[in-house]
Amino acid sequence: VPPAEQTSRQFYRQLHHSACRDIHSLEANWRRGHYTLTRVETGSRVWCLQYDICEIVTGHDNSTIKVWDRSTLQPLKVLEGHKSGVCCLQFNKEVIISEDKKKL
């Protein structure tokens, strides 16, 4: 196996284990009632979301994507351009990939 491919495999293996730990921790906290619910007024229905340590990105039925500050729950950006509701998205620090309902 070439070194670059081996490094990539190690990275994804570690990422998978980290994600599994996070999911287990979230599920355990949910079952024990160790969570806080906060209502955020978004102005439209949220169809999908993803988050990281700093931001929450939401896809809405009004064809927009909103980027939120995770600590303050205030909107940072509103992105427009879809023809219908945004039903799935994925993001990292450089790019947001999204799909609207008409394309599915």
N, C-alpha and C positions, 0 to 999 in steps of 0.2 A: 504494500500500500504506500503510495507516495506520501511524503511528510505533510504536505498541505492538506491532503484528503484526510489523513489521520488526525491532524489538528482540528479540522472541521468536524469530524466524527466525535472527538472528545468534547468539543464545544457544545454540540447538540445533545450529547449524552448528559453533560452537566446541566444544561438548560432544562432538559426533560425532568431530571431529578429535582431540580429547584422548583419547577412548576408543580410537580406532584406534591412536594412539601407544602407549597403555598395553598394548593387546593385542599389538602388535608386540614391545614390550620384554619382556613376559612370555614370549612364544613363543621369542624369541632366548635369553633366560636359561635357559629349560627345555632347549633344544637344546644349549647349551654346558655344561650341568650346573651352572649358577650358581644354586643354590637349596639350601635346608635343609628337610628333612622333619622335622616334629615330630608325634609321636603325641599326641593329646589324648583322654583317656577321657571319653566323652560319656554313657555309661550306656545308650544305645540307638543304633540305626542312624540316620545322618544321610541324609535323602533330598534335601535342598536346602540351599544356603547362599548368602549374599551378605555382602559386607564393604565397609567403608570404611576410612579412616585409623585410626579409633579402635575400631571394634567389628566383630565377626563375629556374624551372626544365622543360626541353623541351624534347620531344620525336621526333626522326627524321626518315626520310625515309631510312637512311643508317644503320638502326638497332642499333643506339646508343641513349643513354640518356645523356644529358649534364646538369650540375648544374652550374648556373651562380650567380655571386654576383650581387644583384639587384642595388646597388648604383653605381658600376663601369661598369656594363654590361660586365665584363670579365669572361671567363669560369674558374670554380674552379675544375671541375672533368668531365671526359668523362667515361661513363659506357658502357661496351660492353657485348654481350652475347645473344642478341635476334637473331633469325634466319631470321627475315624480319623486315620491318619498324615498329617502335613503334607508335601505333595509340591511346593509352590511358594510362594515368598514374594518380596516386594520391600519395601524399607524406606528411610526417610530419617530425619532427626532427630526428626520429629514423629509418624510413623505407620508401622506395619507392616501390610502387606496380605498375606494368606495364603489358601491354599486347601487343603482336605484331599482325600484320595483318594475319599471317598464322593461328593463333589460333582462330580467330573469325569466 
